[in-house]
Amino acid sequence: MLVLQQCCPDTSGEHADITLDALQEQARIGVRDLILAPNLVKFLAGKTARYLHFVVDPSKPIWGLSATFENARYLQGLSNKDGKNAFLVVSDPQQLSDGVYFASDHLGVRAVSFGETDMTRSSNYEQPGIWWTFQNTNRSQRYFLKWYSDGFKMRDLHVVKSPEDVLAPLARWSLLPPNPEAIWYLNLDDRAGGRHYFKVLECESPEITGYSACLLDEDLLYLHSHRESEDFSFYREGRGDRLHAVWLYFPVEKHERIVEVWRLRRRPKFWRDILLLRTNKGRVFFLGANANMAQPGAIFERVALLTTQPSHLWLSSQGDGVDCLAFDCEDKRHDKNEAPPIFPRPIYMVFKDECPAGLQ
């Protein structure tokens, strides 16, 4: 359903009416404006095509409304005003913990939590199709909750300083970072924009037996960590079943883990930089189509040192390749004097002189 943002007279504070009739009325108005638009293509492409938005004051009690859609439970909205079938979300605003968490899928927001609760503890492991978002709040500072609706379900939630504030799309995570405030980002593609969906990659688990990278037209699409007795569903998840997709496999020894992330700079000649992963045994996984493609004078840069434990990194792919990474470890992008990794041959293959002891 496409719903357009309207100038609603009562969409904030205790007047934010989240009854089903109110949402359906706004949806009807949106469809009417869509039908009457003089230039439909321009209207849809323009910035006027938005979700409905409502504003809630967290210094007052908050009620919620939920509904079932396609056998899943979704939040319909939040309000400072009690209503039919509404449930109390926050009874005493003075007891609110800092931080707002919410879980969502491709259809809408499934749950919201103020501070750490039993719900947020489930963000410590991945659930298929569920993405997490965290926003910091401070009870000593004034803020509002601005949520967006498609006319039936809540689609997004922002913490804003003013009801008029409009924020950029927030990142969503398959596994929420242990310390979201420590996160920093590395763009591999100058064209990267919009919302990022970050998939976690574990770098040190003793259960990991290797890594596989999916490439399409020399661009990294997906990166997967292997475990014993796993199934092969990741090939579909990583879009590795697409025509012309190529998979590179990088086995690791016991107690071998990824400790550094490097990049080979290719911009502006090419769209994306190439990633390299280096292990604590000095081996390097070149996430490109050909490890020998680096020309004399190529610029290698170490970007991250994975010293925290457990160590992770997060990758975002917006359709045609991994365009952004996120880290919660040490940022090394300003180190210019360290020797780059050495890779005399395609390092995603295992040669005799590189085989682990006992396998020769």
C-alpha positions as CSV (number, residue, x, y, z in Angstrom):
1,M,0.0,0.0,0.0
2,L,1.3,3.4,-0.9
3,V,0.4,6.1,1.5
4,L,1.4,9.8,1.2
5,Q,2.3,12.2,4.0
6,Q,-0.6,14.6,4.8
7,C,-0.8,17.8,6.8
8,C,-2.8,16.1,9.6
9,P,-4.2,18.5,12.2
10,D,-3.7,16.1,15.1
11,T,-0.6,14.0,14.7
12,S,1.5,14.8,17.7
13,G,1.4,14.5,21.5
14,E,-1.8,13.3,23.2
15,H,-3.7,14.1,19.9
16,A,-1.8,11.4,17.9
17,D,-4.9,9.3,17.2
18,I,-3.8,5.7,16.2
19,T,-7.2,4.2,15.9
20,L,-7.7,2.0,12.8
21,D,-10.4,4.3,11.5
22,A,-7.9,7.3,11.7
23,L,-5.2,5.4,9.8
24,Q,-7.6,4.2,7.2
25,E,-8.9,7.7,6.7
26,Q,-5.4,9.0,6.1
27,A,-4.8,6.1,3.7
28,R,-7.9,7.1,1.8
29,I,-6.8,10.7,1.5
30,G,-3.4,9.5,0.3
31,V,-4.9,7.3,-2.5
32,R,-7.2,10.2,-3.5
33,D,-4.3,12.6,-3.9
34,L,-2.4,9.9,-5.8
35,I,-5.2,9.4,-8.3
36,L,-5.7,13.2,-8.8
37,A,-2.0,13.9,-9.3
38,P,-1.5,15.7,-12.6
39,N,1.8,14.0,-13.4
40,L,1.7,10.5,-11.8
41,V,5.3,9.5,-12.6
42,K,6.8,12.8,-11.3
43,F,4.5,12.6,-8.3
44,L,5.7,9.1,-7.3
45,A,9.4,10.0,-7.9
46,G,9.3,13.2,-6.0
47,K,9.9,13.8,-2.3
48,T,6.2,14.3,-1.7
49,A,5.6,10.5,-1.6
50,R,6.1,9.7,2.0
51,Y,4.7,7.6,4.8
52,L,2.3,9.2,7.3
53,H,4.1,10.5,10.4
54,F,3.0,10.9,14.0
55,V,4.8,12.4,17.0
56,V,4.7,11.0,20.6
57,D,5.9,12.8,23.8
58,P,8.0,10.3,25.9
59,S,7.5,12.5,29.0
60,K,3.9,11.2,29.1
61,P,2.4,7.7,29.3
62,I,2.5,5.9,25.9
63,W,0.0,3.5,24.5
64,G,0.4,1.1,21.6
65,L,-1.8,-0.6,19.1
66,S,-1.0,-3.9,17.3
67,A,-2.5,-6.0,14.6
68,T,-1.9,-9.3,12.8
69,F,-0.8,-9.2,9.2
70,E,0.1,-12.3,7.2
71,N,0.3,-14.4,10.4
72,A,2.8,-12.0,12.1
73,R,2.2,-9.4,14.8
74,Y,3.0,-5.8,14.0
75,L,2.8,-2.5,15.8
76,Q,0.2,-0.2,14.3
77,G,1.4,2.8,16.2
78,L,2.2,4.7,19.5
79,S,0.2,7.4,21.1
80,N,-0.1,9.5,24.3
81,K,-3.8,8.9,24.1
82,D,-5.6,5.8,25.2
83,G,-7.9,4.2,22.7
84,K,-9.9,1.1,21.9
85,N,-7.8,-2.1,22.0
86,A,-4.7,0.0,23.0
87,F,-2.2,-1.4,25.5
88,L,0.0,0.5,27.9
89,V,3.6,0.6,26.7
90,V,5.1,3.1,29.2
91,S,3.1,3.9,32.4
92,D,5.7,6.0,34.3
93,P,8.0,8.0,31.9
94,Q,10.2,8.8,34.9
95,Q,11.3,5.2,34.9
96,L,12.3,5.1,31.3
97,S,15.8,3.7,30.6
98,D,18.0,5.3,28.1
99,G,17.9,4.0,24.5
100,V,15.1,2.9,22.2
101,Y,15.3,-0.5,20.4
102,F,13.0,-1.8,17.8
103,A,12.8,-5.0,15.7
104,S,11.4,-5.0,12.2
105,D,11.1,-7.0,9.0
106,H,10.4,-6.0,5.4
107,L,6.7,-5.3,6.2
108,G,7.0,-3.2,9.4
109,V,7.9,-2.9,13.0
110,R,7.4,-6.0,15.1
111,A,8.3,-4.7,18.6
112,V,9.7,-1.7,20.5
113,S,11.6,-1.6,23.7
114,F,12.6,1.4,25.9
115,G,15.9,0.4,27.5
116,E,17.2,-3.2,27.8
117,T,14.5,-5.8,28.3
118,D,13.8,-9.5,27.6
119,M,13.0,-8.4,24.0
120,T,16.4,-6.7,23.5
121,R,18.2,-9.8,24.7
122,S,17.0,-11.6,21.7
123,S,19.0,-9.2,19.6
124,N,22.1,-11.1,20.7
125,Y,21.5,-13.8,18.1
126,E,20.4,-13.6,14.5
127,Q,16.8,-14.4,13.5
128,P,15.9,-14.8,9.8
129,G,14.3,-11.8,8.4
130,I,14.5,-9.7,11.6
131,W,16.5,-6.4,11.7
132,W,17.3,-4.4,14.8
133,T,17.7,-0.6,15.3
134,F,19.0,1.2,18.3
135,Q,18.8,5.0,19.0
136,N,20.3,6.6,22.0
137,T,18.2,8.8,24.3
138,N,19.0,10.8,27.4
139,R,16.3,11.5,30.0
140,S,18.1,14.8,30.9
141,Q,17.5,16.1,27.4
142,R,14.2,16.8,25.6
143,Y,13.3,14.5,22.7
144,F,10.3,13.1,20.8
145,L,9.4,9.9,19.2
146,K,8.4,10.3,15.5
147,W,7.0,7.2,13.9
148,Y,5.9,6.5,10.3
149,S,2.9,4.5,9.1
150,D,1.9,2.9,5.8
151,G,-1.7,3.4,6.8
152,F,-2.0,0.1,8.7
153,K,1.4,-0.7,10.3
154,M,4.3,1.2,11.8
155,R,7.2,1.2,9.3
156,D,9.9,3.3,11.1
157,L,10.6,5.1,14.4
158,H,13.0,8.0,14.9
159,V,14.2,9.8,18.1
160,V,14.1,13.5,17.2
161,K,14.9,16.7,19.1
162,S,12.0,18.5,17.5
163,P,8.7,17.2,15.9
164,E,9.8,19.0,12.7
165,D,13.1,17.1,12.4
166,V,13.5,14.7,9.5
167,L,16.3,12.2,9.9
168,A,18.1,10.1,7.3
169,P,17.2,6.4,7.1
170,L,18.6,4.6,10.1
171,A,20.9,1.5,9.8
172,R,19.4,-1.9,10.6
173,W,21.3,-4.8,11.9
174,S,20.9,-8.6,11.8
175,L,22.9,-8.6,15.1
176,L,22.9,-5.5,17.1
177,P,26.4,-4.2,18.0
178,P,27.3,-4.7,21.6
179,N,28.2,-1.0,21.8
180,P,26.3,0.9,19.1
181,E,27.9,4.2,20.1
182,A,31.3,2.8,19.2
183,I,30.3,2.0,15.6
184,W,32.1,3.6,12.7
185,Y,31.5,3.1,8.9
186,L,33.7,2.5,5.9
187,N,32.2,3.3,2.5
188,L,33.5,1.2,-0.4
189,D,31.3,2.9,-3.0
190,D,30.8,6.6,-3.6
191,R,27.3,5.8,-4.8
192,A,26.3,4.3,-1.4
193,G,23.2,5.9,0.0
194,G,19.8,5.2,1.5
195,R,19.2,2.7,4.3
196,H,21.9,0.2,5.1
197,Y,21.0,-3.4,6.2
198,F,24.1,-4.7,8.0
199,K,24.7,-8.5,8.1
200,V,27.1,-9.6,10.8
201,L,30.3,-11.6,10.0
202,E,32.0,-13.4,12.9
203,C,35.7,-13.3,12.8
204,E,37.0,-15.5,15.7
205,S,34.6,-18.3,16.6
206,P,36.4,-21.6,17.0
207,E,33.6,-23.3,15.1
208,I,34.5,-21.4,11.9
209,T,36.1,-23.7,9.3
210,G,36.4,-21.2,6.5
211,Y,34.9,-18.3,4.6
212,S,33.2,-18.0,1.2
213,A,32.8,-14.8,-0.9
214,C,30.3,-14.4,-3.7
215,L,31.4,-12.2,-6.6
216,L,29.3,-10.9,-9.5
217,D,31.1,-8.9,-12.2
218,E,34.1,-8.6,-9.9
219,D,32.0,-7.0,-7.1
220,L,31.6,-8.6,-3.7
221,L,28.0,-9.5,-3.1
222,Y,28.1,-11.7,0.0
223,L,30.5,-13.0,2.6
224,H,29.8,-16.1,4.6
225,S,31.5,-17.9,7.5
226,H,31.4,-21.7,7.3
227,R,30.7,-24.1,10.2
228,E,30.7,-27.9,10.3
229,S,27.4,-29.6,9.4
230,E,25.8,-26.5,8.0
231,D,23.3,-26.6,5.2
232,F,23.7,-24.7,1.9
233,S,20.9,-22.2,2.3
234,F,23.4,-19.4,2.4
235,Y,24.0,-19.8,-1.4
236,R,20.5,-18.6,-1.9
237,E,20.7,-15.9,0.8
238,G,23.9,-14.6,-0.8
239,R,22.3,-14.7,-4.3
240,G,25.0,-17.1,-5.2
241,D,22.6,-19.0,-7.4
242,R,22.5,-16.0,-9.9
243,L,23.9,-16.5,-13.4
244,H,27.6,-15.7,-13.6
245,A,28.0,-15.5,-9.8
246,V,31.4,-16.8,-8.7
247,W,32.2,-18.2,-5.2
248,L,35.7,-18.0,-3.7
249,Y,36.5,-20.3,-0.7
250,F,39.1,-19.6,2.0
251,P,39.7,-22.4,4.5
252,V,41.1,-21.5,8.0
253,E,43.0,-23.6,10.5
254,K,41.9,-24.2,14.1
255,H,42.6,-21.1,16.2
256,E,43.1,-19.0,13.0
257,R,41.0,-15.8,13.0
258,I,40.6,-12.6,11.1
259,V,42.5,-9.8,12.8
260,E,42.9,-7.1,10.1
261,V,40.8,-5.6,7.3
262,W,42.5,-3.9,4.4
263,R,41.3,-2.3,1.2
264,L,42.8,-1.9,-2.2
265,R,41.8,1.6,-3.4
266,R,40.3,1.6,-6.9
267,R,38.2,4.7,-6.9
268,P,37.7,6.9,-8.8
269,K,38.7,4.7,-11.8
270,F,36.3,2.0,-10.6
271,W,33.1,2.2,-8.6
272,R,34.3,0.2,-5.6
273,D,37.4,-0.5,-3.5
274,I,38.4,-4.2,-2.9
275,L,38.5,-5.7,0.6
276,L,41.3,-8.0,2.0
277,L,41.0,-10.0,5.2
278,R,44.2,-10.9,7.0
279,T,44.4,-13.6,9.7
280,N,46.6,-14.0,12.8
281,K,48.7,-16.4,10.8
282,G,49.5,-13.9,8.1
283,R,47.3,-15.3,5.4
284,V,45.2,-13.0,3.3
285,F,41.8,-13.5,1.7
286,F,41.6,-11.2,-1.4
287,L,37.9,-10.4,-2.0
288,G,38.2,-9.7,-5.7
289,A,38.1,-11.6,-9.0
290,N,41.9,-11.8,-9.4
291,A,44.5,-11.3,-6.7
292,N,47.1,-10.5,-9.3
293,M,45.2,-7.6,-10.7
294,A,47.0,-5.1,-8.4
295,Q,49.3,-2.9,-10.4
296,P,52.7,-1.4,-9.3
297,G,51.9,1.7,-7.2
298,A,48.5,0.3,-6.1
299,I,47.4,1.8,-2.7
300,F,46.7,-0.6,0.1
301,E,45.3,0.7,3.3
302,R,44.7,-1.1,6.6
303,V,41.4,0.1,7.8
304,A,40.5,-1.9,10.9
305,L,42.3,-3.9,13.6
306,L,40.0,-6.5,15.2
307,T,41.3,-6.6,18.7
308,T,38.0,-6.7,20.7
309,Q,36.5,-10.0,21.6
310,P,34.2,-11.3,20.4
311,S,35.2,-9.7,17.1
312,H,32.7,-8.9,14.4
313,L,32.3,-6.8,11.3
314,W,29.1,-5.9,9.5
315,L,28.5,-5.7,5.7
316,S,25.8,-3.9,3.9
317,S,24.8,-4.9,0.3
318,Q,22.2,-2.8,-1.5
319,G,21.6,-5.0,-4.5
320,D,24.7,-4.9,-6.7
321,G,27.5,-5.3,-4.2
322,V,28.8,-4.7,-0.7
323,D,29.1,-0.9,-0.5
324,C,29.5,-0.2,3.2
325,L,31.1,-1.9,6.3
326,A,30.6,-1.2,10.0
327,F,33.1,-1.8,12.8
328,D,33.2,-1.5,16.6
329,C,37.0,-2.0,16.8
330,E,40.0,0.3,16.3
331,D,39.9,2.5,13.3
332,K,43.3,2.3,11.5
333,R,42.5,4.3,8.4
334,H,45.0,7.0,9.2
335,D,48.0,4.7,9.5
336,K,50.0,5.3,6.4
337,N,53.4,3.7,7.2
338,E,52.6,0.1,7.6
339,A,53.6,-2.5,5.0
340,P,50.7,-3.8,2.9
341,P,49.8,-7.5,2.8
342,I,51.8,-9.6,0.4
343,F,50.0,-11.9,-1.9
344,P,52.2,-13.4,-4.6
345,R,49.5,-15.7,-5.9
346,P,45.7,-16.0,-5.8
347,I,45.3,-16.4,-2.0
348,Y,41.9,-17.9,-1.9
349,M,43.5,-21.1,-3.1
350,V,45.6,-23.4,-0.9
351,F,49.0,-24.4,-2.3
352,K,51.3,-27.1,-1.0
353,D,53.7,-24.7,0.8
354,E,50.8,-23.1,2.5
355,C,49.0,-26.2,3.7
356,P,48.6,-26.7,7.5
357,A,51.0,-29.1,9.1
358,G,49.8,-32.7,8.8
359,L,47.9,-32.1,5.5
360,Q,50.9,-32.1,3.2
